[in-house]
């Protein structure tokens, strides 16, 4: 491995902590490595596919089953995110980076929130425009959007920072776009979680080749501090995400080791243990994903 440089500290990154073989079209790489920076600990995916190469992988199925026209369903689905937001802010101007279909913004009360979404994947962008309006959407990368400084009270990265080729540059841009005292909220996989450490390539939230960087609470803290933020909260994410990750991780491991039929049989035999297993991991701060609040420094 050569030629890779850490986006956080600029040091060369060479040592592979995990290699994963994925079935891919012949013109794309099939072996992906996770490389850890020996200086700061940040983990990155190598090689990193370009945005154009990744477009083909964002099929309609990637966005899951959604009912954007059913506002009650949207609010229930987005409740873990909106409740986390309302612990820190209840109104203002908000930018959701990597907003997907725009569901989180749809769940917010437009009387209290001036909502803007940013999405670069064309299919998702078009759906978000349909529900939020073209005037509320940005279709470029955050670092290329030309946002005025001090424009927003909140910037959110729900399951999106790990998709970005340069999360450090993205957070610096978010810092400039926020007013003094504004906050950034994130939800992202925890690479030091129980599932990540014990299941490796079968971990559901590894999500190669989509995820380009892989964070732990310490490395995310370093990135936030380096980009001008003060960490306020880092905790296990709420809602059903952790249980969902346990379920799919175990099913993938059983299927890979014992085949589709035998794997499913073993999975259903073990499924009653998933709830207690997930609660123990979460209680010890090792849930599959984390949610974070950080505040923009005054400077």
N, C-alpha and C positions, 0 to 999 in steps of 0.2 A: 504494500500500500504506500503510495507516495503522492505528493502534490496536494493533499487535503490540508486545509488550515482552519483552525477553530474560529468561529465568528465572534466569540466572546473575548478571547485573550490573544488571538493571532498566532498561537503556537502551532507547529506542525502536529498533525493527528495521524497516527499510523496503526496503533494497536487495536485489533479487532476483538471485541468482547462477545460477539455472536455473529454467525453467518447463517443466512436463510436462503434456501433455494425455492424459487417461486415459478410456477408455469407461466410463461409469458410468450407473446409472439416472437418469432425468430429475430426480428430487428431490434428488440429491446433486451436489456440485461436480464439474466435469470438468477444470478447469484448476487445477493445484497449483503453487505457487511455493516455492522454497527461498530463505529470507531469511537473510543473514549479519549478525550484530551487528557494527557498525563498532567497537565498544568492546572486546569480548572475543573475537570471532571465532566464537562458537557459531552453528551453522546450524540453523534450524527450518523445519518444513513449515507452509505456510499455504494454505488454511485447515486447521485440525486437526479431523478428525471426532471426534465424541463416541464413547464406548465403545459405546453402543447402536447408533450408525450403523455402527461397525466390525464388530459381531458378524456381520453377514451375509457379510462377506468371509472370516471364519475357517471355511471349509467343511472337511469331513473331509480333502479333498485338501491343505489348507494344512499339515497336520501330517505329511504324507509317509507313505511306507510304513513301518509299524512292526510289530514282533512282541513286544509287551510280555509275552506269556505265555512267551516263549522267553528265559530268563535268560541263556543263553550269548550269544544275539544281542544282547541289551540291553548286556551288558558289553563286547562288541566295539564296538558302535555308540558307546558313551559313553566309550571308552578315552581319547580326547584330553582330555576334561574331567576324568575321575577321575585321570589321570596328572598333570595340571596341579595339581589339588587336593593330591595327595600329595607334591608338592614342598614344600609349606608346612605341611600338617596331615595327621595320619593317624587322628585320632579326635576325637570331641566332638559338640556339638550344631550342626546345620547347617540353614539356611533357604534354600530355592531359590525365588527370586522369579520368577514367570512360568514355572512348572515345566512347563507344557504337559501332556503325558500322564504326567509323573512318571518318565520313563525314567532321567534322571540319578540321582535318588534311589534308584530300584530297583537301579541298578548298584552302589550302596555297600553295604558289609558292615554289616548291622544290629547285629552284635555290637560294632562299633566306632563306629557313627554313630547318634545319635538324630536322625531325619530329619523335617523339616517342609517341606511344599510350599505355595506360594501361587499360585493361578491364578484369574483373574476370568472367563475365557471358559467359559460353562456346559458346552459339550460336552467340552472338555478336562478341566475340573474333575471331571466325572462319571467319566471314564475313569481319572483319577489316583486318585480315591477308591476305585474298584474294585480297584486294585492296591496302594494304600498304606494304605487304611482312612481313614474319615472323621476319626478322631482325629489323623491326621497331616496334614490339609489345612486350609487357610484359603481362603475363597472371596471375600475382599474385597480392595480396593486396599491396598497396603502401608501407605500413610499413614493409612488408616482402620481398620487391623487392631487397634489398641490393644495392641501388643506390650509386655510389661514390659521395662524397661531391663536391659542386661547379661545377656541370656538366652542368646545364641548365641556360638559360637566362630568360625563362618564364615557369611557371607551371600553367596550367589551370584546373579549376574544373567547367565545364559547367553542371549545374543541377546534380551534383554528391556528393558534400560535405554532403548534408542532408541524403544521403543513407548510410553513413559510420558509423560503430559502435563506432568509436572513432575519431571524426573530429579533436580533439586537437592533437592527436598523428600523424594524417595524415598531418596536417599543419606543425608540427615540422619536419617531414620527408621532406616535400617540402622545408622548410627553409634551411635544410642542403644540399639539392640537388641543390639549386640555387647558382649562383655566387653572390658575394657582389654587391648590386644594382640591382639584378634581381627582377622580379615582379611575383606576383601571381594574376591571374584573376579568378573571380568567377561569376556565375549566379546562383541564388537560390531563392526559394519562400520567401516572406516577411510576417512573422507571425503577424506583426502589420498592415498589409494592410487592406483596407476597406473590401474586400471580406472575409478575414480570420476572422475579428472581427464581421462582421454582418451575415455571412452565416455558420460559424462553420463547422459542419460535411459535409455540402454540398460544401464547398470550393474545387474547382477543384484541386488546387495545394497542398491540404492536403496529398493526395496520400498515404493513409495507405494501407498495412503495409510497403510500400517501404521506406517512409521517417522516419528515426529514430531520427532525431533532427530537431528542428524548430527554425529558427533564425529571429531576428529583427535587424535593423541597430545597436542599442546599444550592443546587445549580440554578434553579429558577430564582432563588433569592439573590444570587450573584448577578444574574442577568438584569433583574429589576433594579438593584442598587447601581449597577453600571450605567443604566439608562436614566437615572435621576429620580427613581421612585423609592418611597419608604414603605416597607412591607407592614401591613396591618393585620391580615389574617391569612393563614394557610391551614387548610383542614381537609378531611375527607369530603368528597363531593356528596351531595344529598340526592334523594330520589332513588330510582331503581338501577342506576348505571352500574354500581358495583356488583349487584346480584346478576345483572345481565352479563357483565364481563365474566363472572365466575361460571355461569351456565355455558356460555359459548366456548370459553377456554377449555373446560373439562370435556365438552363434546368433541372439540377439535383434537385434543390429545388422545381420547379414546378411539376416535375414528382413524387417526393416523396410525396408531399402534395395532389396532385389532380389526381394521377394515370397517366399511360402512355398517354392516349388519351387526357384527360382534361389538363394535364400538358403541352403537346405540343401545344395545342390551346392557352393557356395563354402565353407560351413562345413566340410564333410567334406574339401575340398581343403586347408584351413588347419589342420585338427585335429592333424596330426602335429607342428605347431610349438607347440602349446599347452603341452606339458610344459616345454620349454626356456624359453619365454616367461614362464611362471608362476614358474619357479625364479629367473630373472634379477630379476624384480620383487620377489620375496620376499627375495632376497639383499641388495637395496638398501633393505630396510625399507619396501617399498611394497606389501606383500601386501594383499589385499582386506579382510582383517579382522585385528583385534588381540585379544590376550588380556592381561589386566591383573591384577596383585595389588597391593592397597593395605592398609595396616595402620591400625587405629583408634588414634588418638592417646590418650595416657593420660587427658587431661582430659575 
